[in-house]
Amino acid sequence: MRVIAIYQGKFGRRFVEYLQKTAPSSWETVGYEYTSKLPAVIDDPQDILPEDLPTGDLLLYLGQNNKLAELIPEIALQCKVAAVIAPVDNRALLPTGLANQIKRQLDRKGVKTAFPGPFCGLVYDDDMGPLIREFSRCYGKPKLKVRVDGDQIVEVSVLREAPCGNTSYVTERLGGVGVEEAVERAGQLHREHPCMATMNMDREIGDTLLKKAGALLEEALIEALKGSD
């Protein structure tokens, strides 16, 4: 699978570098930093988009500009992808109404879409199509396996992780932590690692997407501890 990651800024670059380092060997992750200035009004997207956009199978949209988000359908078609994942880490940059519009446009072209909010909220779904399903097997909502000895954690294995690397950062530091303190410690460690999700209140979930990202990790650890050996 050839993954095309269109990104802006250091957070997007961090995602790309982590995927390039950790993705299955059968994947190829190609990063493209979008640096062109965007006008306030876009009349013809073809006049704006660079001619050298790479082509592939799956598009990861990691932009930080709501005007660029409007171009996702055109970017997807120019990159010749069959599926798009556009994480919602800040609703102001990719509002639900725009996401729905993008989905309708790409549905008509036969391109599958997913808009997880936050990115580590991506969950496996049979309707996603094979490419997004393949991605979600490795990255998305954290899934863990814990080995304990008495009342201490010995090892935490990552079965599925956040695409930013947060899950691995946290779990690598949980060895030797007491079972009773593990969830609280995981929350503290999660906050140490840079997160793309916004700290602004999200009206749709009634909390911040940053807190939701932390909660997803804590829930994964709680679930793993229930089945620990």
Order of alpha helices (4+ residues) and beta strands (2+ residues): beta-alpha-beta-beta-alpha-alpha-beta-alpha-beta-alpha-beta-beta-alpha-alpha-beta-beta-alpha
